Amino acid sequence: MPTPPDGKPGDSALIRQGFALSEVFSSWPRELLERLQPASRLRRYVRAELVHSEASGGPEVLIVVAGHIMVERIHPDGSHAPLAILGPGFVVGISRGLSPDDDPLHSYRAHGDVIVIHLPAPVVFRTLSSEVLLWKNMARALSKQHRQIVTTVLDQLTGNTRQRLAAAIGGLARIYGVEDGTRRLRLRLSQDDLAAMLQVTRRSINKEMRMLEDMALIRSEYNGVVVLDLPTLRKLGQSATEIGA
């Protein structure tokens, strides 16, 4: 079950910050965002906690305010497979809100500590209906976000295991890498996470991680990866399939 809302004094400010972070909502007039505020729920989650599942409850629009969520694919047998990790500013749930009767496809889980805004999808669409021109801005922002996610996922499916691993780490570094003082990128990502995302064995991931370390591209840490040479890593992971080519 999700962590109960804290009701902290700063929650309203965090909700406004979440709207500003999101390219989808940042262009909305202030008065429209104020209409959304009463329906907005700010929730805090810890690692591996379920944030939302399309298989239960009403359709929701989620905005990641801080931390990262793992997007999981829901298979017909009820099993889940990780697809991607999304960070602050990302918005999910719009397509489900538009087609609530479709089969559930995704669930969202905390990847570390995370703060998320939950919005009932019908409230978002009722507010949009009063400002039709906002649909254009929303479509543009969602298309950009969708392109980034799909490119990352497709690169993870193309090439040999080493290329796919390099593409996965490089793509995730672009989405949520954190730079330290040496401009190295640290990812909180376990080998189990990578194996599940690439649908290969952990043994295969471990072998290829050692090879990438020998090439001085990464360094493995406990439940994490330090990216040492991001340009070369991305070049190794380049796929023959390019979105929009």
C-alpha positions as CSV (number, residue, x, y, z in Angstrom):
1,M,0.0,0.0,0.0
2,P,1.3,3.5,-0.7
3,T,2.7,5.6,2.0
4,P,-0.1,7.9,3.5
5,P,0.1,11.5,2.5
6,D,2.2,13.5,5.0
7,G,0.2,16.7,4.8
8,K,3.4,18.7,5.4
9,P,3.2,22.5,5.2
10,G,5.6,22.4,2.2
11,D,3.5,20.0,0.1
12,S,1.6,22.7,-1.8
13,A,4.9,24.3,-2.8
14,L,6.2,20.8,-3.9
15,I,3.1,20.4,-6.1
16,R,3.7,23.8,-7.7
17,Q,7.3,22.8,-8.2
18,G,6.2,19.5,-9.9
19,F,4.0,21.4,-12.3
20,A,6.9,23.8,-13.1
21,L,9.3,20.9,-13.7
22,S,7.0,19.1,-16.1
23,E,7.2,20.3,-19.7
24,V,3.6,19.0,-20.1
25,F,2.2,21.4,-17.4
26,S,4.7,24.2,-17.2
27,S,3.0,26.1,-20.1
28,W,-0.4,26.0,-18.4
29,P,-1.8,29.4,-17.1
30,R,-1.6,29.8,-13.4
31,E,-5.3,29.9,-12.9
32,L,-5.7,26.5,-14.5
33,L,-3.0,25.0,-12.4
34,E,-4.8,26.4,-9.4
35,R,-7.9,24.4,-10.5
36,L,-5.8,21.2,-10.4
37,Q,-4.3,21.9,-7.0
38,P,-7.3,20.8,-4.8
39,A,-7.4,17.4,-6.7
40,S,-3.6,16.9,-6.5
41,R,-2.2,14.4,-4.0
42,L,1.4,14.4,-3.1
43,R,2.7,11.0,-2.1
44,R,6.1,9.8,-0.9
45,Y,7.4,6.3,-1.6
46,V,10.4,4.2,-0.7
47,R,12.3,1.8,-3.0
48,A,10.2,-1.0,-4.6
49,E,6.9,0.4,-3.3
50,L,4.1,0.4,-5.8
51,V,3.2,3.9,-6.9
52,H,0.3,3.1,-9.3
53,S,-1.0,0.2,-11.4
54,E,-3.4,0.6,-14.3
55,A,-4.9,-2.7,-13.3
56,S,-6.4,-1.2,-10.2
57,G,-8.2,2.0,-9.3
58,G,-9.2,4.8,-11.6
59,P,-7.0,6.3,-14.3
60,E,-4.4,8.8,-12.9
61,V,-1.9,11.2,-14.3
62,L,1.4,11.0,-12.4
63,I,4.1,13.7,-12.2
64,V,7.5,12.7,-10.8
65,V,8.7,15.5,-8.6
66,A,11.8,14.0,-7.1
67,G,13.5,10.6,-7.4
68,H,12.7,8.0,-10.0
69,I,10.1,5.5,-10.9
70,M,10.4,2.2,-12.7
71,V,7.9,1.6,-15.5
72,E,6.7,-2.0,-15.6
73,R,4.8,-3.8,-18.4
74,I,1.9,-5.8,-17.1
75,H,1.6,-9.1,-19.0
76,P,-1.7,-11.0,-19.5
77,D,-0.7,-13.6,-16.9
78,G,-0.3,-10.8,-14.3
79,S,3.5,-10.8,-14.3
80,H,5.5,-7.6,-14.6
81,A,8.6,-6.7,-16.6
82,P,10.6,-3.5,-16.1
83,L,10.8,-1.3,-19.1
84,A,12.3,2.1,-18.2
85,I,13.3,4.4,-15.4
86,L,11.8,8.0,-15.4
87,G,13.0,10.9,-13.4
88,P,11.8,14.4,-12.2
89,G,9.5,16.2,-14.7
90,F,8.2,13.0,-16.4
91,V,4.5,12.6,-16.8
92,V,2.7,9.3,-17.2
93,G,-0.9,8.2,-17.4
94,I,-2.2,10.5,-20.1
95,S,-2.9,7.7,-22.7
96,R,-4.6,5.5,-20.1
97,G,-6.8,8.5,-19.0
98,L,-7.8,8.9,-22.7
99,S,-8.7,5.2,-23.1
100,P,-9.6,3.9,-19.6
101,D,-11.4,0.8,-21.0
102,D,-8.3,-0.5,-22.7
103,D,-6.4,-3.4,-21.2
104,P,-4.0,-2.3,-18.5
105,L,-0.4,-2.1,-19.8
106,H,1.7,-0.5,-17.1
107,S,2.4,-0.2,-13.4
108,Y,4.8,2.2,-11.8
109,R,7.1,1.4,-8.9
110,A,9.5,3.6,-6.8
111,H,13.2,3.2,-7.8
112,G,14.6,4.6,-4.6
113,D,12.9,7.3,-2.6
114,V,10.5,9.2,-4.8
115,I,7.9,12.0,-4.6
116,V,5.0,11.8,-7.0
117,I,1.9,14.0,-7.7
118,H,-1.3,12.0,-8.3
119,L,-4.0,13.6,-10.4
120,P,-7.3,12.0,-11.3
121,A,-7.2,11.8,-15.1
122,P,-10.8,13.1,-15.6
123,V,-10.0,16.3,-13.7
124,V,-7.0,16.9,-16.0
125,F,-9.1,16.4,-19.1
126,R,-12.0,18.5,-17.9
127,T,-9.6,21.3,-17.2
128,L,-8.0,20.9,-20.7
129,S,-11.4,21.0,-22.4
130,S,-11.8,24.6,-21.3
131,E,-8.5,25.6,-23.0
132,V,-8.3,23.7,-26.3
133,L,-5.1,25.3,-27.4
134,L,-3.3,23.7,-24.5
135,W,-3.7,20.3,-26.2
136,K,-1.1,21.3,-28.8
137,N,1.5,22.1,-26.2
138,M,0.7,19.0,-24.3
139,A,0.9,16.8,-27.4
140,R,4.3,18.4,-28.3
141,A,5.7,17.8,-24.8
142,L,4.4,14.2,-24.6
143,S,5.7,13.4,-28.1
144,K,9.2,14.5,-27.0
145,Q,9.0,12.5,-23.8
146,H,7.7,9.5,-25.7
147,R,10.5,9.7,-28.3
148,Q,13.1,9.7,-25.6
149,I,11.6,6.6,-23.8
150,V,11.0,4.6,-27.0
151,T,14.5,5.4,-28.3
152,T,16.0,4.1,-25.1
153,V,13.9,1.0,-25.0
154,L,14.5,0.1,-28.7
155,D,18.3,0.5,-28.3
156,Q,18.1,-2.0,-25.4
157,L,16.6,-4.5,-27.8
158,T,19.1,-4.2,-30.7
159,G,22.5,-5.7,-31.0
160,N,24.4,-8.1,-28.9
161,T,24.3,-8.2,-25.1
162,R,27.2,-5.8,-24.7
163,Q,25.7,-3.3,-27.1
164,R,22.3,-3.5,-25.5
165,L,23.8,-3.1,-22.0
166,A,25.8,-0.1,-23.1
167,A,22.7,1.4,-24.7
168,A,20.7,0.8,-21.5
169,I,23.2,2.4,-19.2
170,G,23.8,5.3,-21.6
171,G,20.1,5.9,-22.0
172,L,19.4,5.8,-18.3
173,A,22.4,8.1,-17.7
174,R,20.7,10.6,-20.0
175,I,17.4,10.3,-18.1
176,Y,18.6,10.3,-14.5
177,G,22.4,10.3,-14.1
178,V,23.7,12.3,-11.2
179,E,27.1,14.1,-11.8
180,D,29.6,14.2,-9.0
181,G,32.6,16.6,-8.7
182,T,34.6,14.6,-11.3
183,R,31.7,14.8,-13.8
184,R,31.2,11.1,-13.5
185,L,27.6,9.9,-13.6
186,R,26.3,7.7,-10.8
187,L,23.3,5.5,-11.4
188,R,21.4,3.6,-8.7
189,L,21.0,0.5,-10.8
190,S,21.6,-3.1,-9.8
191,Q,22.6,-5.9,-12.1
192,D,19.3,-7.5,-11.3
193,D,17.5,-4.4,-12.6
194,L,19.6,-4.5,-15.8
195,A,19.1,-8.2,-16.3
196,A,15.3,-7.8,-16.0
197,M,15.2,-4.8,-18.4
198,L,17.3,-6.6,-21.0
199,Q,15.6,-10.0,-20.4
200,V,18.9,-11.8,-20.0
201,T,20.5,-13.7,-17.1
202,R,22.3,-11.9,-14.3
203,R,25.4,-14.0,-15.2
204,S,25.4,-12.5,-18.7
205,I,25.1,-9.0,-17.3
206,N,27.9,-9.6,-14.8
207,K,30.2,-10.8,-17.6
208,E,29.5,-7.8,-19.8
209,M,29.8,-5.4,-16.9
210,R,33.3,-6.7,-16.3
211,M,34.1,-6.2,-20.0
212,L,32.8,-2.6,-19.9
213,E,35.0,-2.0,-16.8
214,D,38.0,-3.4,-18.6
215,M,37.3,-0.9,-21.3
216,A,37.3,1.9,-18.6
217,L,33.7,2.9,-19.5
218,I,32.1,2.1,-16.2
219,R,32.8,1.1,-12.6
220,S,30.4,-1.2,-10.7
221,E,29.4,-0.3,-7.2
222,Y,27.0,-1.9,-4.7
223,N,23.5,-1.5,-6.3
224,G,24.9,1.1,-8.7
225,V,27.0,2.0,-11.7
226,V,29.5,4.8,-12.2
227,V,29.7,5.9,-15.8
228,L,33.3,7.0,-16.6
229,D,33.1,7.6,-20.3
230,L,29.6,8.4,-21.4
231,P,30.3,9.4,-25.1
232,T,32.2,6.2,-25.8
233,L,29.6,4.1,-24.0
234,R,26.8,5.7,-26.1
235,K,28.8,5.1,-29.2
236,L,29.1,1.4,-28.4
237,G,25.4,1.2,-27.7
238,Q,24.3,2.9,-30.9
239,S,21.6,1.0,-32.7
240,A,21.1,0.5,-36.4
241,T,17.5,1.5,-35.7
242,E,17.2,5.3,-35.3
243,I,13.9,6.9,-34.4
244,G,12.9,9.4,-37.0
245,A,15.8,8.5,-39.3
